[in-house]
Amino acid sequence: MASAEEEGGDEAHAGDDGHGEEDSHTPHYPLKKPRHAEWSFAGPFGHYDVAQLQRGLKVYKEVCSACHGLDRVAFRDLEELGYSEEQVKTFAADYEVEDGPDADGEMFTRAAVGSDYFPSPFPNQEAAAASNNGAAPPDFSLLAKARAVERGFPWFVFDIFTGYAENGPDYIYSLLLGYDEEKPEHIELPDGVYYNPYFISSAGLAMAKPIDDDMVDYDDGAPQTLEQYSKDVSAFMMWAAEPKLEERKKIGLRVMLFLLLFGALLWLTKRKVWSGVKH
């Protein structure tokens, strides 16, 4: 499975058949704006759905981890998803990490422990690119914050007041669902490139459809559908990129309340001090 963000589809182009794109004009990507999903962590009072994050982790482990790393996330961070220390140790033991050097100056592999970070599925970028049609799959650690589609005017004005910051998860969610959309006749793609109107760089990308219905078994009774998988793994990637989101929002709320109270006290103090002064 190649990357959702690789440039394998850059050769895609749109023709002139009345669809609003002409050969002489540069197409604007994505061809379709991302869908806006409902997220538990949206808004100033949003919070992560732990059950959803656990499902997203399972989707990542069973599907995405074959190609995409999670280099900035330590196994012990999974305790924030409701896992006990023993569960984290058991989870980490399924992975092998490189360590060393030993007494002979040689590097060796061992079972991962809680303090280790998720290992990359490839030894280096060159090996990753060689295994994926020349484009190395991106690391998932910060992808939900790094990949986003600008909403433009007037939406960004409303976003200031609503605290909208979910354009990254919206994009990933839409991209995973976009493979099922039929390619228009005026879109031409080279071999090995898959049409996806939500891809941010071109009309297609080198990653084939990575997941479909009933590929991952859920233990909590959640629907085992492409839409649910896409939403769960997108939420998990948002947590990986910003694990302290809930704490940040709580601190921000306290700061705003403090500033409002402090401003009111300053205004009352000013009135008290200047009340006896003639103007």
C-alpha positions as CSV (number, residue, x, y, z in Angstrom):
1,M,0.0,0.0,0.0
2,A,1.5,3.3,-1.1
3,S,1.0,6.7,0.5
4,A,-2.2,8.7,0.7
5,E,-0.1,11.8,0.2
6,E,2.5,10.8,-2.3
7,E,2.9,12.5,-5.6
8,G,2.4,9.5,-7.8
9,G,-0.7,11.1,-9.5
10,D,0.9,14.4,-10.5
11,E,0.7,13.4,-14.1
12,A,-3.1,13.4,-14.0
13,H,-4.8,16.1,-16.0
14,A,-8.2,17.3,-17.0
15,G,-9.4,17.8,-20.6
16,D,-11.8,20.3,-22.1
17,D,-15.3,18.9,-22.5
18,G,-17.4,21.5,-20.8
19,H,-16.6,20.5,-17.2
20,G,-15.1,23.9,-16.5
21,E,-11.5,22.8,-17.0
22,E,-9.5,23.6,-20.1
23,D,-6.2,22.2,-21.3
24,S,-4.7,25.6,-21.0
25,H,-5.8,26.1,-17.4
26,T,-4.3,24.5,-14.4
27,P,-6.8,22.3,-12.5
28,H,-7.5,23.2,-8.9
29,Y,-7.1,20.3,-6.4
30,P,-8.8,18.8,-4.7
31,L,-11.5,18.4,-7.4
32,K,-14.0,18.1,-4.6
33,K,-13.9,19.8,-1.2
34,P,-13.7,17.4,1.7
35,R,-16.8,16.3,3.5
36,H,-17.5,17.8,6.9
37,A,-18.0,15.0,9.4
38,E,-19.2,15.3,13.0
39,W,-16.3,14.8,15.4
40,S,-16.5,14.5,19.2
41,F,-13.4,16.7,19.5
42,A,-14.9,19.5,17.5
43,G,-15.5,23.0,19.0
44,P,-14.1,24.7,22.1
45,F,-15.7,22.0,24.4
46,G,-14.9,19.0,22.3
47,H,-13.2,15.8,23.6
48,Y,-11.9,12.6,22.2
49,D,-14.1,9.5,22.1
50,V,-11.9,6.9,23.7
51,A,-13.8,4.0,22.1
52,Q,-13.4,5.5,18.7
53,L,-9.7,6.1,19.2
54,Q,-9.2,2.4,20.2
55,R,-11.0,1.3,17.1
56,G,-8.9,3.7,15.0
57,L,-5.7,2.2,16.6
58,K,-6.9,-1.2,15.5
59,V,-7.5,-0.1,12.0
60,Y,-4.0,1.5,11.9
61,K,-2.4,-1.7,13.3
62,E,-4.1,-4.2,11.0
63,V,-4.2,-2.1,7.8
64,C,-2.1,1.1,7.8
65,S,1.0,0.0,9.7
66,A,2.1,-2.2,6.8
67,C,3.2,1.0,5.0
68,H,2.9,4.0,7.4
69,G,4.9,4.6,10.5
70,L,4.0,6.5,13.7
71,D,7.4,7.7,14.7
72,R,6.4,10.3,17.2
73,V,4.0,8.2,19.2
74,A,5.4,6.1,22.1
75,F,3.6,2.9,23.1
76,R,3.2,4.2,26.6
77,D,1.1,7.1,25.1
78,L,-1.6,4.5,24.5
79,E,-2.4,4.6,28.2
80,E,-4.3,7.8,27.3
81,L,-6.6,5.7,25.3
82,G,-7.8,3.8,28.3
83,Y,-5.3,0.9,28.2
84,S,-3.6,-0.3,31.3
85,E,0.2,-0.5,31.7
86,E,0.1,-4.3,31.3
87,Q,-2.1,-4.0,28.1
88,V,0.4,-1.5,26.7
89,K,3.3,-3.9,27.4
90,T,1.5,-6.7,25.7
91,F,0.7,-4.5,22.7
92,A,4.3,-3.2,22.4
93,A,5.7,-6.8,22.6
94,D,4.1,-7.5,19.1
95,Y,6.6,-5.1,17.6
96,E,10.4,-5.4,17.2
97,V,12.8,-2.4,17.5
98,E,16.4,-2.0,16.7
99,D,18.7,-1.4,19.7
100,G,22.4,-1.4,20.5
101,P,25.2,-1.5,20.0
102,D,25.9,-4.5,22.2
103,A,29.2,-5.5,23.8
104,D,30.5,-6.5,20.4
105,G,29.5,-3.2,18.8
106,E,26.6,-4.8,16.9
107,M,23.1,-3.5,16.6
108,F,20.3,-6.0,17.5
109,T,16.5,-6.3,17.5
110,R,14.4,-6.9,20.6
111,A,10.7,-6.8,21.5
112,A,9.5,-3.3,22.0
113,V,8.6,-1.9,25.5
114,G,6.4,1.0,26.6
115,S,9.1,3.6,26.3
116,D,9.8,2.7,22.7
117,Y,8.2,4.5,19.8
118,F,6.2,2.8,17.0
119,P,8.8,1.5,14.6
120,S,8.7,2.3,10.9
121,P,7.7,-0.5,8.6
122,F,10.8,0.2,6.4
123,P,14.5,0.6,7.4
124,N,14.8,3.9,5.6
125,Q,13.1,6.3,3.1
126,E,14.8,4.8,0.1
127,A,13.5,1.3,1.0
128,A,10.0,2.7,1.6
129,A,10.1,4.4,-1.8
130,A,11.4,1.4,-3.6
131,S,8.5,-0.7,-2.2
132,N,5.9,1.8,-3.2
133,N,6.4,2.8,-6.8
134,G,9.0,5.3,-6.0
135,A,7.1,7.3,-3.4
136,A,7.7,6.8,0.3
137,P,4.5,6.6,2.4
138,P,4.3,9.5,4.9
139,D,4.5,9.0,8.6
140,F,1.1,9.2,10.3
141,S,2.3,11.1,13.5
142,L,1.4,14.6,12.3
143,L,-0.5,14.0,9.1
144,A,-3.9,15.0,10.5
145,K,-2.4,18.5,11.2
146,A,-0.1,18.7,8.2
147,R,-2.7,17.8,5.5
148,A,-5.7,20.1,5.3
149,V,-7.7,21.9,2.7
150,E,-8.3,25.6,3.3
151,R,-12.0,26.5,3.5
152,G,-11.7,30.0,2.0
153,F,-14.0,32.9,2.3
154,P,-16.4,33.3,4.1
155,W,-16.0,30.0,6.0
156,F,-12.7,30.9,7.7
157,V,-14.5,33.9,9.3
158,F,-17.1,31.6,10.9
159,D,-14.3,29.2,11.9
160,I,-12.8,31.8,14.1
161,F,-15.9,31.7,16.3
162,T,-16.7,28.0,16.1
163,G,-13.1,26.9,16.7
164,Y,-13.1,24.7,13.6
165,A,-9.8,22.9,13.3
166,E,-11.0,19.5,11.9
167,N,-10.0,20.2,8.3
168,G,-7.3,17.6,8.6
169,P,-9.5,14.7,9.8
170,D,-12.2,15.8,7.3
171,Y,-9.6,15.5,4.5
172,I,-8.4,12.1,5.5
173,Y,-11.9,10.8,6.0
174,S,-13.0,12.1,2.6
175,L,-9.9,10.7,0.9
176,L,-10.5,7.2,2.2
177,L,-14.1,7.3,0.9
178,G,-13.2,8.9,-2.4
179,Y,-11.9,5.8,-4.1
180,D,-15.4,4.6,-4.9
181,E,-16.3,7.6,-6.9
182,E,-16.5,7.1,-10.7
183,K,-13.8,8.7,-12.7
184,P,-15.1,11.3,-15.2
185,E,-14.3,10.6,-18.9
186,H,-12.4,13.9,-19.2
187,I,-9.9,12.8,-16.5
188,E,-6.9,10.9,-17.7
189,L,-4.6,9.0,-15.4
190,P,-1.4,7.1,-16.0
191,D,-1.1,3.4,-15.1
192,G,-0.8,2.7,-11.4
193,V,-2.6,5.9,-10.4
194,Y,-6.0,5.7,-8.8
195,Y,-8.7,8.4,-9.2
196,N,-9.7,10.2,-6.1
197,P,-11.4,13.6,-6.3
198,Y,-10.4,14.5,-2.7
199,F,-6.7,14.1,-3.2
200,I,-5.1,17.4,-2.4
201,S,-2.3,17.3,-5.1
202,S,-3.9,15.9,-8.3
203,A,-6.8,13.9,-9.6
204,G,-5.3,10.6,-8.6
205,L,-2.7,9.0,-6.3
206,A,-0.5,6.0,-6.3
207,M,-2.0,4.4,-3.2
208,A,-4.7,1.9,-4.1
209,K,-7.8,1.7,-2.0
210,P,-6.5,0.5,1.3
211,I,-9.6,-0.6,3.2
212,D,-13.1,-1.8,2.6
213,D,-16.1,-3.2,4.5
214,D,-15.5,-6.0,6.9
215,M,-11.7,-5.9,6.8
216,V,-11.3,-5.2,10.5
217,D,-13.3,-6.9,13.2
218,Y,-14.6,-4.6,15.9
219,D,-15.2,-5.9,19.4
220,D,-17.6,-3.2,20.6
221,G,-20.4,-3.8,18.0
222,A,-19.6,-0.7,15.9
223,P,-20.4,-1.0,12.2
224,Q,-17.7,-2.7,10.2
225,T,-18.1,-0.4,7.2
226,L,-15.7,1.6,5.1
227,E,-17.3,4.8,6.4
228,Q,-16.8,3.8,10.1
229,Y,-13.2,2.6,9.5
230,S,-12.4,5.9,7.7
231,K,-13.8,8.0,10.5
232,D,-12.2,6.0,13.3
233,V,-8.7,6.0,11.8
234,S,-9.0,9.7,11.0
235,A,-9.9,10.5,14.6
236,F,-7.0,8.3,15.8
237,M,-4.6,10.3,13.5
238,M,-5.9,13.5,15.0
239,W,-5.1,12.2,18.5
240,A,-1.7,11.1,17.3
241,A,-1.0,14.6,16.0
242,E,-2.5,16.5,19.0
243,P,-2.8,14.2,22.0
244,K,-3.1,17.1,24.4
245,L,-6.0,18.7,22.6
246,E,-8.5,18.3,25.5
247,E,-6.0,19.8,27.9
248,R,-5.3,22.7,25.6
249,K,-9.0,23.5,25.3
250,K,-9.5,23.3,29.1
251,I,-6.6,25.7,29.7
252,G,-7.9,28.0,26.9
253,L,-11.3,28.1,28.6
254,R,-9.8,29.0,32.0
255,V,-7.7,31.7,30.4
256,M,-10.7,33.3,28.7
257,L,-12.7,33.2,31.9
258,F,-9.8,34.7,33.8
259,L,-9.4,37.5,31.2
260,L,-13.1,38.3,31.4
261,L,-13.1,38.5,35.2
262,F,-9.8,40.4,35.2
263,G,-11.2,42.9,32.7
264,A,-14.4,43.4,34.7
265,L,-12.3,44.0,37.9
266,L,-10.2,46.6,36.1
267,W,-13.3,48.4,34.8
268,L,-14.8,48.5,38.3
269,T,-11.5,49.7,39.8
270,K,-11.2,52.4,37.2
271,R,-14.7,53.6,38.1
272,K,-14.0,53.6,41.8
273,V,-10.7,55.5,41.5
274,W,-12.1,58.1,39.1
275,S,-15.6,58.4,40.5
276,G,-14.7,61.5,42.6
277,V,-12.6,63.3,40.0
278,K,-14.4,66.1,38.1
279,H,-14.0,66.0,34.3
